[in-house]
Amino acid sequence: ELYLEPLAAWLFVSVYSTEKGYFVAVFDNITERKRAEGIAQARLRMLSMTTSPDLSRDEILQKMLDEIEKQTGSAIGFYHFLDVDQETLSLQAWSTNTLLHLCTAGGKGSHYNISQAGVWVDCVRERGPVIHNDYASLANRKGLPLGHAAVRREMVLPILRGGRITAIIGVGNKPTDYNATDVEIAESLGQLSWEIFERIRAVDDLRTAHAEVQRRTQELAAANKELEAFSYSVSHDLRAPLRAIMGFSELLFKGYSDKLDDKGKKQLTWVTSGAEKMNQIIDELLYLSRISRQDVNRQDVDLSRIAGTLVAELREAHPDRSVAVDIKEGVIASADAQLIKAALSNLLGNAWKFTSKNENSRIEFGAFEQEGKTVYYVKDNGAGFDQNFAERLFLPFQRLHSEQEFEGTGIGLATVERVIRRHGGKIWSEGKTGEGAVFFFTLN
């Protein structure tokens, strides 16, 4: 095999002698075969880079650019990215030969507008490869940055994805003119380089996301430990003085009620009811804490049946109330039975409570399909609320009605929101003062 520089051709030379003593030389042009072999080997080298643990993303990009430079017989190579706006360029890599022997301009990572670039961005305007074999004669060329190698000829091509240019690859200073064959080689290897880069970037992003998940998991574990410590403190350190307050208040009332006037008895009653209210708040806070840590064990749950049971319990607890309740039959959900029951208990309990001042009380429970998802709802015609403050409803201790109007701790809806969030769903509400409210939720 012999490479002839003047012809830019590879020849396979065979020499043999004849019977008459002559020597015959046969020259086969194997340029296309050698070119195909070179491209195939370059592609294999590029693909092998994806499994190299020692190479960074930038180093892989540079080495792939080296392959494009080599297979086109060039001496200069550069790789730019084009932003989504199709206006902003960023230099990502120079070829190794460019950096070592030809160019000290640097600029890696720099961003600039496409209008500031030279004639090589004609490939963006034409959305295809551009060849400048007589660079010096170009009338509209711009000056080169300080330290940039002199350019004699160049070939630049865009990488397109989904109709959008994502990158620009350029090579230059080939000893002979660039031609259609060079374009074919550069496009083939350039497209592969971008596919490899996108794959590597996706893997890097996945690793970053995995590391972030691990970090958040560790933070969550630490937060859960703090929450457990807080729960222990609440259940022991706060309950002890509460029990003392309630116990001594009861003893005081029993042993000294005949010595207390009406004002004293009333104040003692306030102390007792306040302690009982605090005890209730502690219970609900502890429950809110538990459901934040409790595993979600999904199964098919008959929400209609659960709603019916809860309403029956409300009727039994308030026999004086006459409430029209409409429960849609056959509402099934994949959920944790215990948690979803707690959520429905709070929603139906609220509906029952906030319709207590309405003579014709109505409560509905049902579900409907919306954009491929099942939306569940609890609706009532009770006191309602100002929609401007709807986002406050699901925060702990946030109340839109005074305790004199409707008793409660302000933790119930926060518990519901936590349950729904643990199921990967969301909850929202609609209401109008004096006209009732609707609470919608989804379960992922």
Sequence and secondary structure as in RCSB ss.txt:
>XXXX:A:sequence
ELYLEPLAAWLFVSVYSTEKGYFVAVFDNITERKRAEGIAQARLRMLSMTTSPDLSRDEILQKMLDEIEKQTGSA
IGFYHFLDVDQETLSLQAWSTNTLLHLCTAGGKGSHYNISQAGVWVDCVRERGPVIHNDYASLANRKGLPLGHAA
VRREMVLPILRGGRITAIIGVGNKPTDYNATDVEIAESLGQLSWEIFERIRAVDDLRTAHAEVQRRTQELAAANK
ELEAFSYSVSHDLRAPLRAIMGFSELLFKGYSDKLDDKGKKQLTWVTSGAEKMNQIIDELLYLSRISRQDVNRQD
VDLSRIAGTLVAELREAHPDRSVAVDIKEGVIASADAQLIKAALSNLLGNAWKFTSKNENSRIEFGAFEQEGKTV
YYVKDNGAGFDQNFAERLFLPFQRLHSEQEFEGTGIGLATVERVIRRHGGKIWSEGKTGEGAVFFFTLN
>XXXX:A:secstr
 EEETTTTEEEEEEEEE TTS EEEEEEE HHHHHHHHHHHHHHHHHHGGG TT  HHHHHHHHHHHHHHHTT S
EEEEEEE TTSSEEEEEEE HHIIIII     TT EEEGGGS GGGHHHHHTS EEES GGG TT     TT   
 S EEEEEEEETTEEEEEEEEE  SS   HHHHHHHHHHHHHHHHHHHHHHHHHHHHHHHHHHHHHHHHHHHHHH
HHHHHHHHIIIIIHHHHHHHHHHHHHHHHHHGGGS HHHHHHHHHHHHHHHHHHHHHHHHHHHHHHHHS   EEE
EEHHHHHHHHHHHHHHH TT   EEEE TT EEEEEHHHHHHHHHHHHHHHHHHTTT TT EEEEEEEEETTEEE
EEEEE SS   GGGGGGTTSTT  SS TTTS   S HHHHHHHHHHHTT  EEEEEETTTEEEEEEE  
